[in-house]
Amino acid sequence: MQRKSAKDQPALRGRVVVITRPAGTASALARSVRSRGGTPMLLPGLALRGMTHAGAVQAALQLALGADLIIFSSPAAVRHAAALLPLRTAATVLAVGQGTAAALRRQGIGEPLTPVRQDSEGLLGLVALQDLRGRDVALIGAAGGRGVLREQLVERGARLCEVHVYQRLPPRLDRRHAERLLQLPATARVLLSSAEALQNLCRLLPAAALAHLCAATAVVSSERLSEAARQAGFVRITLAASSLVDDLLRAAACAD
């Protein structure tokens, strides 16, 4: 199927689009917003860092690549793992969402399994993860999170190996971030693809700046994020087809 160019996508027509992706990872998305006529505003909800003991992590990852099934929890997990080792494996590889699957394909993993519902619950619904008795399963990502995958994989009988290839940290927000948000129009779109990033923003932003953020329309990549946005104070919420850039920006352009 031929991929649509930016010119074929719904235009953003000067719309301000708030990008909450981790610091240092949003430049390509910002270019895509501009190519559609929008104005990007960077508001990182996370900071990502590699692990300090790279040698030990590399050794653990090498073992994990020999598992029966390997689950990558995010595009960042793919990126940081690939920086340590080539992702060559005979395992069945699974991705939590389409963004993670796209990152895996860029690393040579041709057919990662991906759920329709792009979150841990959706992944756990895949046939490949139903009966894991006696199977070696590697979970590649970062420490923390809700722990749903970890608990369910063990409960289903997996011999689980977790490899933390990066760290998720709170972002460094300063006065300029808050000042820009105070000028944010209600017609803006806020792209959300991480509940943890949203929680950080709710905790770190001044109340007035957060109120302006929540007055905009949230564009989310999963039902779980839709609920998280609602709890944070967003009233107008649009669900994108996936976490891929084209889907997020199509939803941002078409939202009421």
C-alpha positions in Angstrom: 0.0 0.0 0.0 1.3 3.4 -0.9 2.0 5.6 2.1 0.3 9.1 2.1 2.6 12.1 2.0 2.2 15.0 4.4 0.4 16.9 1.7 -2.3 14.2 1.6 -2.9 14.3 5.3 -5.5 16.5 7.0 -3.9 20.0 7.5 -3.4 21.5 11.0 -3.8 25.0 9.6 -1.7 26.9 12.2 -3.0 24.8 15.1 -0.7 24.7 18.1 0.3 21.1 18.8 1.8 20.4 22.3 4.3 17.5 22.1 4.8 15.7 25.4 7.3 13.1 24.2 10.5 12.7 26.3 13.1 15.4 26.1 15.4 15.1 23.0 13.0 12.7 21.1 10.5 15.1 19.6 12.3 16.7 16.7 10.9 14.4 14.0 7.4 14.8 15.3 7.8 18.6 15.4 8.9 18.5 11.8 5.8 16.5 10.9 3.6 19.0 12.7 5.2 21.9 10.7 4.9 20.0 7.4 1.1 19.9 8.0 0.9 23.6 8.8 0.9 23.3 12.5 3.0 25.0 15.2 4.7 22.6 17.6 5.2 23.4 21.3 7.6 21.1 23.1 6.6 20.1 26.7 8.5 17.0 27.7 6.8 14.8 30.2 9.8 12.5 30.7 13.5 12.4 30.5 15.2 9.2 29.3 18.6 8.0 30.3 20.7 4.9 29.6 21.6 2.6 32.4 24.9 3.3 34.3 26.2 -0.2 34.2 26.2 -0.7 30.4 28.3 -3.9 30.5 26.0 -5.7 32.8 22.9 -4.6 30.9 24.5 -5.7 27.6 25.2 -9.2 29.1 21.6 -9.5 30.3 20.3 -8.4 27.0 22.4 -11.0 25.2 20.8 -13.7 27.3 17.3 -12.2 26.8 17.7 -12.4 23.0 17.8 -16.2 23.4 14.3 -16.4 25.0 11.3 -18.0 23.4 9.3 -14.7 23.4 10.6 -11.1 23.7 8.4 -8.2 24.6 9.5 -4.6 24.0 7.5 -2.2 26.1 8.2 1.1 24.1 10.1 2.6 21.2 12.6 3.8 23.7 13.2 0.2 24.8 14.0 -0.7 21.2 16.2 2.3 20.7 18.3 1.8 23.9 18.5 -2.0 23.4 19.7 -1.6 19.8 22.4 0.9 21.1 23.8 -2.0 23.2 23.5 -4.9 20.8 22.2 -5.8 17.3 18.6 -7.2 17.9 19.2 -10.5 16.2 17.0 -13.2 17.6 15.0 -16.3 16.6 12.4 -15.5 19.3 8.8 -14.4 18.7 8.9 -10.7 19.2 6.0 -8.6 20.6 5.4 -4.9 20.7 3.0 -3.0 23.0 2.0 -0.6 20.3 2.4 0.4 16.7 5.2 2.9 17.5 7.2 0.2 19.2 6.5 -2.2 16.2 7.8 0.4 13.8 11.0 0.9 15.8 11.5 -2.9 15.8 11.1 -3.0 12.0 13.7 -0.3 11.7 16.1 -2.7 13.6 15.4 -5.6 11.3 12.6 -7.4 13.2 10.2 -8.0 10.3 7.0 -9.1 11.9 6.5 -8.1 15.5 3.2 -9.1 17.0 1.1 -6.1 18.0 -2.3 -5.9 19.6 -5.2 -3.8 18.3 -5.6 -2.3 21.8 -2.2 -0.7 22.3 -1.5 -1.2 25.9 -0.5 -3.9 28.4 -4.0 -5.3 28.5 -4.2 -5.5 24.8 -0.9 -7.3 24.5 -1.9 -9.8 27.1 -4.9 -10.7 25.0 -2.7 -12.0 22.1 -2.8 -15.8 21.6 1.0 -16.0 21.9 0.8 -15.0 25.6 -2.0 -17.2 26.8 -0.2 -20.3 27.9 3.4 -19.6 29.0 4.1 -22.6 31.1 7.8 -23.5 30.9 8.5 -20.8 28.3 11.3 -18.2 28.6 9.9 -14.7 28.2 12.1 -11.6 28.2 10.6 -8.2 29.0 12.7 -5.3 27.7 12.0 -1.8 29.0 12.6 0.4 32.0 12.0 -0.1 35.7 8.7 1.1 37.2 5.4 1.3 35.4 2.1 -0.4 36.5 3.6 -3.9 36.6 0.5 -5.5 34.8 2.7 -7.3 32.2 5.1 -8.5 34.8 2.5 -9.9 37.1 0.4 -11.6 34.4 3.3 -13.1 32.6 4.5 -14.8 35.8 0.9 -15.9 36.7 0.6 -17.5 33.3 3.7 -19.7 33.9 6.5 -17.7 32.2 10.1 -18.0 33.2 10.5 -14.2 33.1 13.6 -12.3 32.5 13.4 -8.5 32.8 16.1 -6.3 31.3 16.0 -2.6 32.0 17.8 -0.9 29.2 17.0 2.7 30.1 15.6 4.8 32.9 12.5 7.1 32.9 13.0 10.3 34.9 10.9 13.4 35.5 11.6 16.2 33.0 13.3 19.4 33.8 10.6 22.1 33.3 11.4 25.7 33.9 9.5 29.0 33.9 9.5 29.3 30.1 7.4 26.1 29.8 4.8 27.5 32.2 4.8 30.9 30.5 4.2 29.4 27.1 1.3 27.4 28.4 -0.3 30.5 29.8 -0.6 31.7 26.2 -1.9 28.4 24.9 -5.1 28.8 22.9 -8.0 26.5 23.8 -7.9 25.3 20.1 -4.5 23.6 20.7 -4.0 19.9 20.6 -2.0 18.0 23.2 -0.4 14.7 22.1 -0.3 12.2 24.9 1.2 8.7 24.6 2.4 8.1 28.2 0.4 8.1 31.4 3.6 8.6 33.4 4.5 11.6 31.3 1.0 13.1 32.0 1.4 12.4 35.7 4.7 14.2 35.7 3.2 17.3 34.0 0.3 17.3 36.5 2.8 17.2 39.4 5.4 19.7 38.1 3.4 22.4 36.3 2.0 25.4 38.2 -1.8 25.2 38.6 -2.5 28.0 36.1 -0.3 26.5 33.4 -1.8 23.1 34.0 -5.3 24.5 33.7 -4.5 26.1 30.3 -3.0 22.7 29.1 -6.2 20.9 30.2 -8.4 23.4 28.4 -7.0 22.2 25.1 -8.0 19.0 23.3 -6.0 15.9 24.3 -5.1 13.4 21.5 -4.4 10.0 23.1 -3.2 6.7 21.7 -5.1 4.3 23.9 -8.3 3.9 25.9 -6.2 3.8 29.1 -4.6 7.2 28.2 -8.1 8.6 27.5 -9.1 7.8 31.1 -5.8 9.2 32.4 -6.4 12.4 30.5 -9.9 12.7 31.9 -8.7 12.2 35.4 -6.0 14.9 34.8 -8.7 17.4 33.9 -9.1 17.3 30.1 -12.7 17.5 28.9 -12.1 17.2 25.2 -10.3 14.0 24.3 -9.8 12.4 20.9 -8.6 8.8 20.5 -6.1 8.2 17.7 -5.9 5.0 15.8 -2.4 4.3 17.1 0.6 6.0 18.5 2.2 6.4 15.1 2.9 9.9 14.0 0.4 9.9 11.0 -2.4 8.6 13.2 -1.8 11.1 16.0 -1.6 14.0 13.7 -4.6 12.9 11.7 -6.6 12.7 14.9 -5.3 16.1 15.9 -6.4 17.6 12.6 -9.8 16.1 12.6 -10.8 16.6 16.3 -13.7 18.8 16.9 
